[in-house]
Amino acid sequence: MIIGDRHVLTLVKDTFQNPSDVADYLMSLGYPRPVLWMLVVLVSVLSVLTLAIFQALVPMVENPQGMVVSPLAYAVIIGASLIILVFAIHLVGQVLGGTGTFDHALLLMIWVQFMAIPIQLIQAVFLLVLPALVGFVTMGGLVFLIFCLTHFITRLHGFESRMRGFGTLALSLVGMVLGLALILTMIGVTAQAGIV
């Protein structure tokens, strides 16, 4: 699979080694917004498929309250979280003096969500083979994603300091959590009403 003129595996490797350069490359692609929305749907579907694989490899403990999130609802949650985070990163960055565009923010967050998929699969493998180490894998994946997001946001908004990029990320995550809590509440009410 080729993105622009680079193979996707090359971009994955470069994201680990030099996320700032990858951010510059992705923003240079100039994808139109309709394509970006299709990529949001695609990465949400891929995340749902990853969850299905995860559950097949490592069966989940049943929720004592019997609440089950359907694949469609999970895809909506993933997509909504991504969009809320993009809006937050765009707006918070602008308030802090950043110059990034919404479309660039959307593309960069799509790539970060894509990068989270192999991390989830690695977690599943460790749960099967070396469950005692899965906590370290999870922590390592979280640190990498924060590292990547900080570099991406710093490059997106043209900040001179990564601390400002990290601050934008922290404030944006708070906004995402609040927005997602509202969405989950709405989904919970719908589920209790028996519509889903």
N, C-alpha and C positions, 0 to 999 in steps of 0.2 A: 504494500500500500504506500503510495507516494503523496506527500503533502507539499505542495509547491514543487520544488525540485529536490526535496530530501525524502529519504525513506523514513517511515514512521519509527522504525527501531533506532535509526540514527538520532532522531529527535528525542526519543526517550532517553538514550544514553547521554545526549548533550544536556538534557534537562537536569540530570544528576550532576553533571560536571560544570556546566555554566548556564544556569537558568536565565541570567540577564540577556545573553546572546540569543537564546531561544525566544525570549519575549520579543526582542527586536525583530527576529525573523518572522514570527507569527504575525506581528502587527504590520509587517511589510507586505503580507499576502493580499490585503485589501478585499477580503470576502464581502459581498453585499449582505445586508441584514437578513433577507429571506433565507440565504444559505446558512447563516448563523443560527436562525431559529430551527432549521432542519437539523443542525448539528446538536442543538439542545435536546431535541427529541431523540436523536440517535444515541447520545451519550446516556440519556435517562434509560432507554431500553437496554443498552449494554450493561448498565448498573443493575437492572432488574435480573437480567440473565446471569450476571455474576452472583447475585444473591441466591438464585436458584441452584447454581453449581455449588455454592457454599453450603446451602442447606442439604444438598444431596450428599456431599462429602462429610459434613458434620451436622447431623440432625439437631435442630434447635430444641431447647427445653420449652414445652408448651406453656403458654401464658395461663396462670391460674384463673384468670378472669375470663378465659376463652376468647380474648380479642385477637383476631387474626387480620393482618394487613394484606389485602389482596395485591397481586402484582400491579394492577392498574393504579391503585392508591399509592403504592410505593413509588411507581414511576412519577406520579403527580408530585409526591413529596420531594423526590430528587430534583425534578425540574423546577419546582417552586423554590426550593432552597437555593438552587443555582441562580435563578433570576433575582431573587431577593438580595443575595449576596452581591451580585453584579451591580444592582441599583445602589446598594449601600456603598460599595467600593467607589463607584463613580461619583456619588454625591458627597461622601465624606472627603474623598480626595480633592474634589473641587473646592470644598470649604477650606481645606488646609493648603490651598494654593496650587493644587495639581492641575495638569493640562490634558489628562487622558480623556479619550472619547468613550462613550457608552459601548460602541461596537467593538473597540479594542479590548475593553474590560470584559465584554461577553466572550470574545474569542479566547482570551487568556484563561478565564475561569472554566470554559469548556475543556481546555487542555488539562488543567489541574484535575478536573473531575475524571478525565480519561486516565490520568496518571494514577489515580486512586484505585482503579480497577485491578491492575496487577498486584498492588499491595494487598488488597482483600484476598486475592487468590493465594498469595504467599502465606497469609495468615491461616487460611484453610489447610494448606499443606502442613504447616507447622502444628496445627491442632491435631492432625492425624499422626504425624511422625514424631514430633518433639513438643508435646503440649506444654511442658515446663518452660519452654522458651518463647511461647507465643506472646507473652507480655512484653518481652524485649522487642519482638518484631513489630507489635502494635505501636509501642512507644517510638521506635525508629521511624516507622511510617509517618506518624504524626509529626515528628520533628522535621522530617523531610518536606512534608506538605507545607508546614509553616515557613520553612526556609525558602521553598519555591515561591509561595505566595508573597512573601516579603520582597523577594527580588523582582517578581512580576509587577507588583504594585508600585515599587520604587521606579521601575523603568516606565511603566504605564503613565504615571503622572509626572515624570521628569524630576522627581525629588533628588536632591543632592545627598540626602542622608537616608540610609536604610531604616533608621529609627523612626523617621516620619512615615515610611512605608509600613513598618510594623504597627505603628500607632493607628494608621488608617485601617489595617487589617483587624486589629483588636476592636475598634469601634464598630466596624462593619459586621463582625461576627456577633456582637451584641444585638445589632439591628436584625440580623438574620434569625437569631434565636427567637426574638420577640415575634417576628413575622411568621416564623414556622410554627410557633406555639399557637398562634391564631388559626393557622391552617389545620393543624392537628385537632384543635378543638372543634372546628367545623366538620372535619372528617369523622371525629368521634360521635358527634351529634347525628350525622347522617347514618353512621353504622348502627347506632342505637335505634334509629327510626326504621331500620330494616330496608332502606332504599338500596344500599350497596349489595 
